[in-house]
Amino acid sequence: MIGNKVEICGVDTSKLPVLTSAQMNELFKRIHAGDDSAREEFIQGNLRLVLSVIQRFSNRGEYIDDLFQVGCIGLIKSIDNFDLSQNVKFSTYAVPMIIGEIRRYLRDNNAIRVSRSLRDTAYKALQVRSELLNKNLKDPSIVDIAKEMGIPSEEVVFALDAIQDPISLFEPIYHDGGDTIYVMDQVSDEKSHDDNWLEELSIQDAMRHLNDREKHILLLRFFKGKTQMEVAEEIGISQAQVSRLEKSALKHMKRYV
């Protein structure tokens, strides 16, 4: 665990200094004047920022020392590009830079290798998307992007998919103050088209205790394999309502199973 490791890359993290805002501003002035010792002192004074960021990536199975080194590269880039005239805290500017550097490292060193040409196509597609969005003031379709690049739309889709980081099925995607909707709630389960549940008499009995709306929602969700969004559109309510009704129905059924 990162939190238990005191020495990373030969650095005793328990003894890292912490700089005040006044000290950082003074060091920045010296850095801009070409003082290399001030630059080194500033880096040392912000290594705790790198440590706090790599905590987010502790479950990726990567070596802590490697993440720390990559994070330090992001920190150094932040120092080199930070503009003191902007009324922004250095940490506010640096954290996204450090995260971006680590994500690039993880993407480029992913066990599922993505070819350089495929990555180049994906990054070019993202650039074209941004240009078309600024030009037309609306999000372009894959077809629009492919036409602008002069390549088949299938190549654009494949390239963009290749650079996407995998996410957990339990990643929250919406919260309306009530129940949270997760990625798994958006995914259709093709295996749900079989009739395994129908063969379970105990579940059939439990469903008899539900009202018609609850039965209909569970039928669409688990027997027909529809997503919550598809169910919401079919019965004319919000996805958040579908989520609440579904959870309530399942909870009610547990009493009889």
Backbone torsions as a table, in degrees:
resi	resn	phi	psi	omega
1	MET	NA	143.9	-179.5
2	ILE	-63.2	-42.4	-175.2
3	GLY	-62.6	-22.3	-178.2
4	ASN	-95.2	-8.5	-177.6
5	LYS	-95.2	116.0	-176.8
6	VAL	-83.1	-41.3	-176.8
7	GLU	-103.7	120.8	177.6
8	ILE	-126.8	123.8	-178.6
9	CYS	54.9	35.3	179.2
10	GLY	78.8	4.9	-179.5
11	VAL	-101.6	125.9	176.3
12	ASP	-79.5	99.1	-173.0
13	THR	-68.3	-18.4	179.5
14	SER	-73.9	-14.9	-176.9
15	LYS	-113.3	14.1	-179.3
16	LEU	-68.4	136.9	-179.6
17	PRO	-75.6	161.3	175.4
18	VAL	-124.1	126.1	-177.8
19	LEU	-96.2	143.4	173.2
20	THR	-82.2	167.1	179.0
21	SER	-61.3	-39.4	179.7
22	ALA	-64.5	-41.5	178.9
23	GLN	-65.1	-40.4	179.6
24	MET	-65.8	-40.3	178.6
25	ASN	-62.7	-41.1	179.1
26	GLU	-65.9	-42.4	178.8
27	LEU	-64.2	-37.9	179.0
28	PHE	-62.2	-39.4	178.0
29	LYS	-61.8	-40.9	178.8
30	ARG	-70.1	-36.3	178.3
31	ILE	-62.6	-45.6	179.7
32	HIS	-65.6	-20.3	177.2
33	ALA	-87.8	1.1	176.8
34	GLY	93.5	16.9	-178.8
35	ASP	-83.7	104.5	-178.6
36	ASP	-67.8	-32.3	179.9
37	SER	-66.9	-35.3	177.4
38	ALA	-67.0	-38.1	178.9
39	ARG	-63.3	-44.1	178.9
40	GLU	-64.3	-40.5	178.9
41	GLU	-65.5	-37.4	179.6
42	PHE	-67.1	-41.5	178.5
43	ILE	-61.2	-48.6	-179.7
44	GLN	-60.4	-36.0	-178.0
45	GLY	-75.7	-7.4	-179.7
46	ASN	-122.2	13.2	178.4
47	LEU	-67.9	-25.6	176.0
48	ARG	-64.2	-29.0	177.1
49	LEU	-65.6	-40.6	177.0
50	VAL	-63.5	-42.7	179.1
51	LEU	-59.9	-41.7	-178.6
52	SER	-66.3	-33.6	-179.3
53	VAL	-73.3	-43.2	-175.6
54	ILE	-69.8	-14.4	173.4
55	GLN	-58.4	-33.6	-177.9
56	ARG	-66.6	-20.6	-175.1
57	PHE	-111.4	19.4	-174.8
58	SER	-69.8	-16.0	-177.5
59	ASN	-98.7	13.7	-177.2
60	ARG	-89.7	-5.3	-179.6
61	GLY	77.4	14.6	179.2
62	GLU	-91.5	155.2	176.0
63	TYR	-67.4	134.4	-178.6
64	ILE	-59.1	-42.0	-178.3
65	ASP	-60.8	-38.4	179.9
66	ASP	-66.3	-45.1	179.1
67	LEU	-61.9	-39.3	-179.6
68	PHE	-64.0	-43.9	179.5
69	GLN	-63.0	-42.8	179.2
70	VAL	-65.6	-40.8	177.2
71	GLY	-60.9	-36.6	178.3
72	CYS	-65.7	-34.1	175.8
73	ILE	-62.9	-43.2	176.6
74	GLY	-62.2	-39.1	177.9
75	LEU	-62.2	-46.0	-179.2
76	ILE	-63.8	-40.4	176.9
77	LYS	-62.5	-36.7	178.8
78	SER	-64.1	-43.1	179.7
79	ILE	-62.9	-43.2	-177.0
80	ASP	-68.2	-25.4	-175.3
81	ASN	-109.6	-3.2	-176.4
82	PHE	-71.5	136.2	-179.2
83	ASP	-108.9	110.9	-177.9
84	LEU	-63.7	-24.9	-176.7
85	SER	-70.9	-19.5	177.4
86	GLN	-81.2	137.6	-177.7
87	ASN	-83.1	66.5	-177.8
88	VAL	-133.8	136.7	176.3
89	LYS	-65.7	144.8	-179.1
90	PHE	-59.9	-41.7	-178.6
91	SER	-62.0	-36.0	178.8
92	THR	-63.0	-36.8	179.2
93	TYR	-79.2	-37.8	-171.8
94	ALA	-76.4	-38.1	-174.8
95	VAL	-56.8	-50.0	178.0
96	PRO	-60.8	-33.5	178.8
97	MET	-66.2	-42.7	-179.9
98	ILE	-66.7	-44.9	178.8
99	ILE	-60.2	-44.2	-179.9
100	GLY	-61.1	-40.3	179.6
101	GLU	-64.7	-42.0	179.9
102	ILE	-67.6	-41.3	179.9
103	ARG	-64.0	-38.5	177.2
104	ARG	-63.3	-41.7	179.0
105	TYR	-62.1	-46.7	-179.2
106	LEU	-64.1	-39.2	179.5
107	ARG	-66.1	-44.7	-177.5
108	ASP	-72.4	-20.1	-179.2
109	ASN	-112.1	19.0	179.4
110	ASN	-65.1	145.3	178.8
111	ALA	-61.0	-30.2	174.6
112	ILE	-88.5	98.2	-172.3
113	ARG	-71.2	136.5	177.1
114	VAL	-115.6	125.3	-175.7
115	SER	-64.3	154.7	179.6
116	ARG	-60.7	-41.5	-178.4
117	SER	-64.7	-36.4	179.1
118	LEU	-68.0	-42.3	177.3
119	ARG	-63.4	-41.1	179.8
120	ASP	-61.8	-40.8	177.9
121	THR	-63.0	-42.8	-179.2
122	ALA	-64.0	-45.0	-178.6
123	TYR	-67.9	-35.7	176.2
124	LYS	-65.4	-39.0	178.8
125	ALA	-63.7	-40.0	178.5
126	LEU	-65.7	-37.6	178.3
127	GLN	-66.0	-44.7	179.7
128	VAL	-64.1	-40.6	178.1
129	ARG	-57.6	-45.1	-179.8
130	SER	-63.2	-41.3	-179.9
131	GLU	-65.2	-43.7	179.7
132	LEU	-67.4	-35.7	178.5
133	LEU	-64.4	-43.6	178.9
134	ASN	-68.1	-33.3	-177.1
135	LYS	-76.5	-45.1	-173.4
136	ASN	-102.4	-6.6	178.8
137	LEU	60.1	30.1	173.1
138	LYS	-152.9	152.4	-176.8
139	ASP	-68.2	122.4	-178.7
140	PRO	-74.5	154.0	176.4
141	SER	-83.3	168.3	176.4
142	ILE	-59.5	-37.8	179.6
143	VAL	-62.9	-42.3	178.9
144	ASP	-61.6	-44.1	-179.2
145	ILE	-64.6	-45.1	-179.2
146	ALA	-62.5	-40.6	179.9
147	LYS	-63.9	-41.3	179.7
148	GLU	-65.4	-35.1	-179.0
149	MET	-84.4	-16.7	-179.9
150	GLY	75.5	31.1	178.9
151	ILE	-132.0	162.5	178.6
152	PRO	-62.8	145.9	-179.0
153	SER	-63.0	-28.6	179.0
154	GLU	-61.6	-36.3	179.7
155	GLU	-66.8	-36.6	178.3
156	VAL	-65.3	-46.6	-180.0
157	VAL	-60.6	-46.3	-177.6
158	PHE	-63.4	-42.3	-178.7
159	ALA	-66.9	-43.9	-179.9
160	LEU	-66.1	-38.4	177.9
161	ASP	-64.2	-34.6	-174.7
162	ALA	-67.4	-27.1	-176.7
163	ILE	-98.7	3.2	180.0
164	GLN	-78.9	133.6	175.2
165	ASP	-74.4	139.3	176.2
166	PRO	-66.3	146.7	178.5
167	ILE	-126.2	159.2	-179.3
168	SER	-73.7	146.9	174.6
169	LEU	-65.1	-18.1	-179.1
170	PHE	-97.5	14.3	176.9
171	GLU	-69.9	122.1	179.1
172	PRO	-70.4	136.8	-179.7
173	ILE	-121.7	-12.3	-179.9
174	TYR	-158.5	142.1	178.0
175	HIS	-146.4	119.9	-177.8
176	ASP	-108.0	19.8	-178.3
177	GLY	95.7	-11.4	177.6
178	GLY	-112.7	-120.6	178.4
179	ASP	-76.0	142.9	177.7
180	THR	-84.8	139.2	176.4
181	ILE	-99.1	128.6	-176.7
182	TYR	-106.1	168.4	178.9
183	VAL	-56.1	-40.9	-178.1
184	MET	-60.4	-25.1	178.4
185	ASP	-73.0	-16.9	-178.7
186	GLN	-94.8	-8.7	-172.7
187	VAL	-98.1	129.3	175.9
188	SER	-80.6	134.8	-179.0
189	ASP	-100.5	104.0	-177.7
190	GLU	-62.9	-28.2	-178.6
191	LYS	-70.1	-14.3	-178.7
192	SER	-75.5	-1.7	179.5
193	HIS	-77.0	-13.7	177.2
194	ASP	-78.7	172.3	-174.0
195	ASP	-107.9	33.2	-177.2
196	ASN	-60.3	-41.4	-178.0
197	TRP	-65.4	-35.3	-178.2
198	LEU	-63.4	-24.2	-179.2
199	GLU	-79.2	-11.5	-179.4
200	GLU	-92.5	107.4	-176.4
201	LEU	-64.4	-32.3	-179.0
202	SER	-65.4	-35.4	179.6
203	ILE	-74.2	-37.7	176.3
204	GLN	-58.8	-42.3	-179.9
205	ASP	-65.0	-40.8	-179.0
206	ALA	-63.9	-36.6	-178.2
207	MET	-69.1	-22.0	178.2
208	ARG	-66.9	-18.0	-178.7
209	HIS	-89.7	1.9	179.6
210	LEU	-94.7	156.2	174.5
211	ASN	-79.7	172.3	-173.2
212	ASP	-61.1	-39.7	-178.7
213	ARG	-66.4	-43.2	179.6
214	GLU	-63.6	-41.9	177.9
215	LYS	-61.2	-42.4	-178.0
216	HIS	-64.2	-42.4	-179.7
217	ILE	-64.0	-45.3	179.8
218	LEU	-66.9	-34.3	176.8
219	LEU	-61.8	-47.1	-179.6
220	LEU	-67.6	-40.2	-175.7
221	ARG	-73.7	-48.3	-169.1
222	PHE	-106.4	-16.7	177.9
223	PHE	-101.7	-31.6	179.9
224	LYS	-106.2	-3.2	173.2
225	GLY	68.4	28.6	-179.1
226	LYS	-85.0	153.9	174.9
227	THR	-79.2	165.5	177.9
228	GLN	-62.0	-35.6	178.5
229	MET	-64.4	-41.2	179.2
230	GLU	-66.0	-39.6	178.1
231	VAL	-64.3	-44.0	-179.6
232	ALA	-58.5	-43.6	179.7
233	GLU	-65.9	-37.4	-176.8
234	GLU	-69.6	-40.0	-175.8
235	ILE	-102.6	-1.2	171.3
236	GLY	79.4	34.3	173.8
237	ILE	-130.4	175.3	-178.7
238	SER	-78.0	160.1	178.2
239	GLN	-64.4	-35.4	178.8
240	ALA	-61.8	-38.8	177.9
241	GLN	-67.1	-39.9	177.3
242	VAL	-60.3	-44.1	-179.9
243	SER	-59.7	-44.9	-178.8
244	ARG	-66.0	-44.2	-179.3
245	LEU	-65.0	-39.2	179.6
246	GLU	-63.4	-47.8	-179.8
247	LYS	-64.1	-39.0	179.1
248	SER	-65.0	-41.7	-179.3
249	ALA	-65.6	-43.6	179.6
250	LEU	-64.5	-39.7	177.7
251	LYS	-63.4	-41.1	-179.6
252	HIS	-65.7	-38.5	-178.8
253	MET	-65.8	-31.7	-177.7
254	LYS	-59.6	-24.6	179.9
255	ARG	-67.8	-22.5	-172.6
256	TYR	-113.3	-3.0	-179.4
257	VAL	-94.2	NA	NA
